[in-house]
Amino acid sequence: MQKFEYATLVIDSTGLLTTKLDHNVFHTRLNEYGADGWELVNLLSWTLNGDTREVTAIFKRPLSS
């Protein structure tokens, strides 16, 4: 049976009065995880009053034997 390991990446929004996710940082980090063999399996977005406060990416990759 295949076994996996899991990792999470949390990206917070920036700004005091407005909340904006830095898409360039998020894109770069996703590519770094992918280059290390991680597969994105889920993405969670936390919002408050319609503003994105945090995005959590969940990854998995096969465990090496």
Contacts in CASP RR format, 6 or more apart in sequence:
PFRMAT RR
TARGET T0000
AUTHOR 0000-0000-0000
METHOD contacts of the structure
MODEL  1
MQKFEYATLVIDSTGLLTTKLDHNVFHTRLNEYGADGWELVNLLSWTLNG
DTREVTAIFKRPLSS
2 62 0 8 1.000
3 62 0 8 1.000
3 63 0 8 1.000
4 60 0 8 1.000
4 61 0 8 1.000
4 62 0 8 1.000
4 63 0 8 1.000
5 60 0 8 1.000
5 61 0 8 1.000
5 63 0 8 1.000
6 58 0 8 1.000
6 59 0 8 1.000
6 60 0 8 1.000
7 33 0 8 1.000
7 38 0 8 1.000
7 58 0 8 1.000
7 59 0 8 1.000
7 60 0 8 1.000
7 61 0 8 1.000
8 56 0 8 1.000
8 57 0 8 1.000
8 58 0 8 1.000
8 59 0 8 1.000
9 29 0 8 1.000
9 30 0 8 1.000
9 33 0 8 1.000
9 56 0 8 1.000
9 57 0 8 1.000
9 59 0 8 1.000
10 54 0 8 1.000
10 55 0 8 1.000
10 56 0 8 1.000
10 57 0 8 1.000
11 21 0 8 1.000
11 22 0 8 1.000
11 25 0 8 1.000
11 26 0 8 1.000
11 29 0 8 1.000
11 54 0 8 1.000
11 55 0 8 1.000
11 56 0 8 1.000
11 57 0 8 1.000
12 53 0 8 1.000
12 54 0 8 1.000
13 19 0 8 1.000
13 20 0 8 1.000
13 21 0 8 1.000
13 51 0 8 1.000
13 52 0 8 1.000
13 53 0 8 1.000
13 54 0 8 1.000
14 20 0 8 1.000
14 21 0 8 1.000
14 22 0 8 1.000
18 51 0 8 1.000
19 51 0 8 1.000
19 52 0 8 1.000
19 53 0 8 1.000
20 52 0 8 1.000
21 52 0 8 1.000
21 55 0 8 1.000
26 55 0 8 1.000
29 57 0 8 1.000
30 40 0 8 1.000
30 57 0 8 1.000
33 40 0 8 1.000
33 57 0 8 1.000
33 59 0 8 1.000
34 40 0 8 1.000
34 59 0 8 1.000
36 61 0 8 1.000
37 61 0 8 1.000
38 59 0 8 1.000
38 60 0 8 1.000
38 61 0 8 1.000
39 59 0 8 1.000
39 60 0 8 1.000
39 61 0 8 1.000
40 57 0 8 1.000
40 58 0 8 1.000
40 59 0 8 1.000
41 58 0 8 1.000
41 59 0 8 1.000
41 60 0 8 1.000
42 57 0 8 1.000
42 58 0 8 1.000
43 55 0 8 1.000
43 56 0 8 1.000
43 57 0 8 1.000
43 58 0 8 1.000
44 55 0 8 1.000
44 56 0 8 1.000
44 58 0 8 1.000
45 52 0 8 1.000
45 54 0 8 1.000
45 55 0 8 1.000
45 56 0 8 1.000
46 52 0 8 1.000
46 53 0 8 1.000
46 54 0 8 1.000
46 55 0 8 1.000
46 56 0 8 1.000
47 53 0 8 1.000
END
